[in-house]
Amino acid sequence: MSEAAATLSEARRPAPPPAANDALMVLRGVTKTYGGRGGEVVALSSIDLDVRRGEFLTIIGPSGCGKSTLLQIAAGLVPATSGSITLEGRPVTAPPRGIVYLFQQYNKSLFPWRSVRSNVAFALAGKGLDRHQRAKRAQSFLALVGLEAFGNHYPWQLSGGMQQRVAIARALAAEPAALLMDEPFSAVDALTRVEMQALLLDIWRQRAGLTIILVTHDVEEAVYLSDRIAVMGRRPATVERVLETGLPRPRDPVATREDPVFLRHRGELLDDLLGRGLVRR
Ligand code: ADP
């Protein structure tokens, strides 16, 4: 391409949005193409997203639109094909300190041969604590998720919801700046899910400054939990819009779900996911 043509195409490309002042993480022009024998899959196409320090941000979109891919790229677990990801101004090229990624299949992320307390204490390695101090700290994180009486159990002796709470306690023990969660409650029953959502909000409220990025395809979950919701379109996905829920906190499992603002967001997001976006707007 000639220099003049290059300059022209540069000029046609819209300038990337400036990063928000309170941004913890900034993604610009992030694309992801998976290669394979069956051909290439363009999973993400030019994602621009700021994650604000201390916010609860949810990424929502239809199944297969690239939500997990985006979260894994943000966590430094999967490389982007192009674009940039920075955490506190530093490029993310590998899993950075300060970010903990909670896998969807919590039963695979816990060590079955370690006790619950020892699973949590594992996150405290390298923090200059002796064995006794680690066990004590682990116990305090177990208390935070209501499992103080289960430290000597093994993960497989607990229900799915309890195992996920252990995984959350272990994630928190690492004292991350950001907790990244991929469909964390998809494997638990409906009532446990509501309880887990309330627990997560409680923990988040107690740990001032903790940023949470959560991926879900559940509209109610997104509206109930979030400060902001990034809505992704179908593949190759971009962030179609970012909405501020503006719902008061603390949230209540019943009252929040009856709030007219909640109901309006829920309806609009469902329209988005059904591909009828902007019908009511
Ligand atoms: P979501 O989380 O929204 O369901 P994913 O990020 O899991 O979407 O996947 C987005 C697209 O990328 C899908 O078409 C999926 O099949 C494809 N994909 C995801 N991971 C891989 C991979 N490791 N190799 C090849 N294709 C992949």
Boltz pocket constraint, residues with backbone or C-beta under 6 A from the ligand:
constraints:
  - pocket:
      binder: B
      contacts: [[A, 34], [A, 35], [A, 36], [A, 41], [A, 43], [A, 61], [A, 62], [A, 63], [A, 64], [A, 65], [A, 66], [A, 67], [A, 68], [A, 69], [A, 70]]
      max_distance: 6.0
